[in-house]
Amino acid sequence: MKVIPTEIPEVLIIEPRVFGDARGFFYESYNARDLQQHTGVSAHFVQDNHSRSVRGVLRGLHYQLEQPQGKLVRVIHGEVFDVAVDVRRSSPTFGRVAGVLLSAQNKRLLWIPPGFAHGFLTLSEHAEFLYKTTDYWLASAERSIMWNDATLAIPWPLAALEGQAPVLSAKDAQGAAFLHAEVYP
């Protein structure tokens, strides 16, 4: 496994060792021992999520004030631009953004620790996205920050949508401005 730091040292790109030949490929998408050995992350995952989105769907930026979730995310079909935003007020990287292209082709995973808002934009015709979480979803604690917040200035690759506006859920369309969002201490 190869670990690549992002703009935020705690958010890590993980490139697994892929073994391929004419038959196809094989790789370990998750190995607790290797994750801890190579990254120092000792996460206990309690929930796996699987979403499918069509081109232009933007999900996020989500986080939970209670039961904060660390996430290990990957794409098994298609391509997304994945984003993590540090929403821990006491952090030296508070308000900073890490953005990474994840795809079935590059087989990259992204580790997003608890205390970060998370979102992604689907760039391919459709994408299937898997993520392991370190705590359970708690609807009452979930918050959303506006995807296009000017303070964050996330470099979403909107040109890839060829003029199409991102498709948002009603909840995400009502996301809070970053400067007014409830965040972690």
N, C-alpha and C positions, 0 to 999 in steps of 0.2 A: 504494500500500500504506500502511496505517495501522498504526503500532506502538504497542501499549499496554503499559506496564509492569505487572508484578504486584507482589505483596508482596515478592518477591525480585527485585531489579533485573536480574539476568542471565536470568531466565525471562521470555520475552516473548510476548505475544499478538500475532499478526499477522493483520490483516484485509485480504485482497486486494481489489483493485478488481474488482467484478463487473459485467459488462455483460449486461443482460438485456432481453428483449422478449417478444413473444407466442410466439416459437419456443422459448424457453428461456433459457439463460445461457451465458456464457463467462468464465473467469478463468484467469490463470496461477497455478497452485498452487505453483510453485517457479521462481525465477529467481535464479541465484547472484549476478549483478551487483546486482540490486535488493535482495536480502537483505543483502549487504555494505554497500551505500550507505545503506540505511535503518536498519540495526541494528548495523553494525560486525562482524557475524558473517561470518567467512570459513570456511565448513565444506566439507570434502570428504566427500561421502556415498559410502559403499561398499556399502550394503545397503538394500534396500526390503523392508518387512514388511507383511503384510496379515492382519488377524485379523477373525473374525466371532464375535460373542458374543450370547447371548440375554439377555433382561432379568434383572437381578440378578447377572450375572457380575461379579466383581471380580478384576481381574488386577493383581498387584503386592503390594508395592512392590519392584521389581527394580532392580538395578544390578550392574555388573561391577567387581571390584577391579582386574583387569588388563584392558587394552583398554577403558577406560571409553568409553561411547558417548554422544555428543551425539545428540539426537533432534529431528526436526521432524515433528510429529504432526498428524493431522487426521482427521475423521470424514466418510465419504462417504455413509453411510446411517445414520439414527438419531441417537441422542444419548447422550453419556457425560459423566460428571464426571471430569475428568482432574486428576492430582495430581503435583507435583514436590516432592521433599524434599531439601534441601541436606545431603549426607552428607560434606562436606569439613570435618574438624575445625578446620582453620586459618582457615576462612571466617568473616567477621563475621555471616553468616546461617546458620551451622551449626544444623541442627535446625528451621529454619523451613520452612513449608509454603506452596506456592502452589497454589490450586485454581481450575479454570476449566471452565465448561460449553462443550463442543465439540459441534457438531451439523452435520448435512448442511445444515440451514437457515441457520445463521449463518456457515458456511464459514470459521470461524476456524481458524488454525493455532497451534500452540504450539511455541516453541523451548525445549528443555530442554538446557542445556549438559552436557558430561561432568562427573561428580562429583555427580550427583543420582540419587536413587532415583525411580522412576516407576511409576505405577499408574493404573487407571481403573475406574470403576463404570458398567456399562451401565444406562441409565435407560429406554430405549425397548424395544419388543418384541424387537428385535435391532439390533445396530449393526455397521457395518463400519468398521474403524479402520486407517488407513495410517500408517506411519512410516518415515522415512528415517533411517539411522544413520551415524555417522561412523567406526565401527569394527565389526568382525565379532563375531558372537555367539560367546562362549567359555564353554561349559557349566561347566567347572571353576572359572571365576572368578565365576560368577553368585552373587549373594546376594539374600536376600529379608528384608525387615523386615515385621513383623506389621502388617496393614492397620489394626487398631484399637488400636495402641499408645497408651497413656494419656499418655505424655510428649509425643507429637506432637499428639494431640487433633485429628485431621483432621476437618473438618466434612463428612463424607460425607452426601449428601442421602438418608438411608435412608428417610425418610418417603415418598419417591417409590416405594418398593418395596411399600408398603401391607402391612407386616407380614412380608413375605418376608425371610428372612435372606440375606445375600450368598452367592453360590455361589463357592467357592474351589477351586483345584487342591490336591492333596495337598501339594505343595511350598509353596504360599502359606499353607496352614493351619499349617505348621511354621515360619513366619517368625520371625526373631529379634526380641526386644525391642530398641527403639532404643538404650537405654543399654548393651546388651551386644553390639550389632552390630559387625562389622568395618567400619570406615569408612576413607576416605581420610585421609592426614595433614593 
